[in-house]
Amino acid sequence: MVRLVSRWSPRCLAFLRTSRLSCLAITVLTLCVVGLAPTAADAQLDIGIRNSFPGRRIGGGTRGECWTRLFAHLVPANSVYTPGSPPLIAVLEGPAKTPRPVIIELRSVRANGLPDPNAKPVFQRTLLPEKEGVRLILLDKLTKPLSWTSSYSCPDSPVPSDESLFFVSRSEPPPLTLLLPSNPSPDDRKVWETLGLLYEACGKTFPRQEVKRLFGFSDLLSDDWPENLPVRCS
C-alpha cells in the first residue's frame, strides 16, 4: 500500500499543480474580464450623456472681435464621440484669405459631460495657420471622458468685408465635443472608417463631395470650396 502511494504521488502532485494553475488562470481571466467589461451603470450613463449632451459640431471664433471662419469637428451629429484605434480626431476648416492658428483643447468634464471650468487642459495644441482642408490629430488613448473644444487664435480686428461669404454667424460659439473612452456607438464606427480613409490621404487631397456626404454637411460645403480638400496630419 505504501509502495502504491509512493508510486502515484508524483503524478497526483503534478495533477494538483496543474489544477491549481488552471483554477488560478481561470480566476485571473474572470477578474480581468469583469474589470474590463462596462457595468450596467456605465452603459446607462453613456446612453444618457449621448442623448442629452448639448454639444455642437460646427462653430467659429471665440470672441466678437474675431471673424468666425467656418470650423467643424468631424464627429457624429450629436457631437459625442468615442475615438477608435489609433485614437484620431479630425477638424474641417473653411476658406479664408487670412488663416489663423487653431487651438485644440481637451479638458476634464462634469457629470453632465460639460467642461469643468476649474480644470486645466489635459491636452493643448496650437496648429499652424492653414488654408481650407481637413486636419487629423493623433491623441493618446483616453482613460476618462473629456471635452474637446477648438477655436482660432484671433487678433483684435474686425471681419474683412471681402471674406464675409466664408463665415458663419458672428454669434456662433466654437465647436464642442464630448470624447468618451469606451462604448462606441454605430455612428462612431462609421466615423472610424471615414477617418481611416482620410488618414490614408495624409499629405494628399480628399474629395469635397465625399466629406459632405459622409458627415452630412450638405449646407456647408458650397461651390466656393475647392473640389479636393488638402488632408494634413499632426
Summary of the structure (lengths in Angstrom):
residues: 234
radius of gyration: 25.3
end to end distance: 75.9
largest distance: 104.5
contacts: 678
relative contact order: 0.19
helix: 33%
strand: 24%
